Amino acid sequence: MREIGKGLGEAKAKVESLTGVPLVMKVSEGRGRSSLCKGRIIAVFPAVFTVRLEGGEVRTFSYSDVHTRGVMFLPDEKD
């Protein structure tokens, strides 16, 4: 469910502010399942952003994923 009163512009600003910072992300996999991923945002584009995970895998997400809480950013306990 999306955050009331917040738009895609705010989601994009949040992602841009986290570029290059080590992150822990909770990613919704659907049907009540989710996974935790560690990585860094490496690129920001007009409609999507790209994350390089610790294992070297590159995943792309849209800002609507952040807006609807399909992707949530959590604090990294190490840093």
Summary of the structure (lengths in Angstrom):
residues: 79
radius of gyration: 12.0
end to end distance: 29.2
largest distance: 35.9
contacts: 188
relative contact order: 0.26
helix: 19%
strand: 46%
